[in-house]
Amino acid sequence: MKRLTAALGVVTMAVWATAALAQGRNFAGTWTFDDARTRMPAGSSTIRIAAGADGPVPNTSGTPPMTVAVDSTSFTWGPNTYKIGGTVSLQDKMRGGTIAFRAAWKDDKMVVDELAAIDGPVVSTTSYYLEGESLVREYSKPSSDGSAPRVVKSYYKRVK
């Protein structure tokens, strides 16, 4: 009986720890752009993200809702799907050509690196993470003159 109680205690702790660690990664769902929280850098235009929606959803920003999905092997942000685990995936872009991406979890952030080539250097990094009730998309691109990188944060609200 003591062994059974000890075993159940270990299993309970393992399940609790797994759930606690996964909390920051639970941003799958439908999100809409949050104009009120997103500050655009000087000289920038408003970010608009095109994505399809599964029916009418209230949206004050005028941007279609963004569907986000995460499973054990992939991360989907709107129309883009990335393989998780550091594997390079290729995507065709609307202007022609192919771009290489590498996606992986870093703590509670999904980090997607855009590469200059399949084995090339990182051109830009986009991190996705939760900040309170908001989903944050943080885009970072190194400057060409060696100064601080350009960082733009976009905030999204979960569609209820």
N, C-alpha and C positions, 0 to 999 in steps of 0.2 A: 504494500500500500504506500509506503514511504517513497519507493522508487517511482510509482505511478504519479504521485503528487509532485515529485521533483521534475519528472519528465514533462508533465503538464505545465509547470511553472516556466520551464525553459522554452517550450513551444509558445506560450503566451507572451513571454518577453520578446521572442524573435518576431512574432507577428506585430506586436506593438512597435518595435524598433523599425521594422520595415515600413509600416504605415506612417510613422513620424518622419522618417527620412524622405518619403515620397511626397509629403505635403507640398513642398515648394515646387514640385515638378508637375502639379496637376493644373495645367492651363489649357487642356483640350476643351474645345467648345466653340461658340460663336462669339466674336468680339466686334465692337464697332469703334471707330476712331474717336478719341476724346480730344476735341478741339480746345476745351477749357484748360486741360493740363499740359498740352503739347506746346512748347515754345520753339518756334522756328528760329534758326540763326539769322542774323542780319543779312539782308540781300537774298534770302531764300523765298521760294514760293511755297504755298501750302502743299503738303504731301497728300496725294490721293492714291489709294490703292484699289485697283480694280479686282473684284472677285465676285463670283456668283453667289446668290443666296437661295436658300431653300424656302422661299415664300416671303411674304412681306414681314419686315421687322422694323419696329420704330427706330428711327435714326435721325438724330438732330444735326449731325455733321454733314449730311449730304453724301457721304461715302457709303458704298455698299458694305454690309457686314463681312467680316473676315472669318473663315472657318479654320480652326487650328486643331490638328490631331497629332497625338503622340502614341506610339506603341513601342514594343521592345526593339524593333528594327528600323523604324523610320519616324521622321518628323515632317509634318505637312503644315505649311503656312500658305493659305489660299491655294493658288494653282501650283505651287512649288513643293516637291517632295524630296527630302534629303535622306540618305542612308545614315543611320546613327552608328557610331563606333570608330570614327576616324577613317572610314572607307571613302575614297574619292568617288563622287558621282558627277556625271556630266549632264548638263541641261542645255537644250537649244534655246536661244534667245530670239525675241521677235525680230531684231535687226539682223539676224543671220549670225552664224558662228556658234561655237559651243563654249560654255564656261564650266570650269571645274570647281566643285565645292567639297568641303570636308566638314562633317557635323559630328559633334560629340558633347556629352554632358560634362560640364565643369562645375562641380558642386550642384547648386540648384538652377544653373543657367544652361540653356541649350545654346551652344556657340557654333555658328556656321561661318567658316572661313571661305572666302572666294580666293581662288588661286590663279596665278598668271598662266599656269599650264598644269598638267596632271601632277607633275612633281615640282612645280615652280613655287616661288615665294608667295606669301599671303598678300593679296591686293587690298582686301578689306575684310572686316569682321563684323558680323551681326550677332548680337546676343539677345536672347529672349528669356525673360524672367518675370516673376511676380513681385510687385511692390504694393503691399497692402491688398486692395481689391483690384488693382490695375495690372494689366499685362504690359510690360515694357519691351519695346523693340529698340535696342541701342545699336546704332550703326557707327562704326569707327573706321576711318581711312587715314593711313599715314600721310603726312604732308610731303610734298615733293621737295621742299626746301629744308627738311630736317627739323622743323619746329614741331610743336605739339600736334598730335593727330586731330583731325576734324571729327567731332562726335556729335551725333544728332539722336535725341531720344524722342520716341513717339509713344504715346500712352493710348491704351485701349480699354474700353469698359466691356464687361461681360454682358451679353444680351440675355435677359432673364427669360 
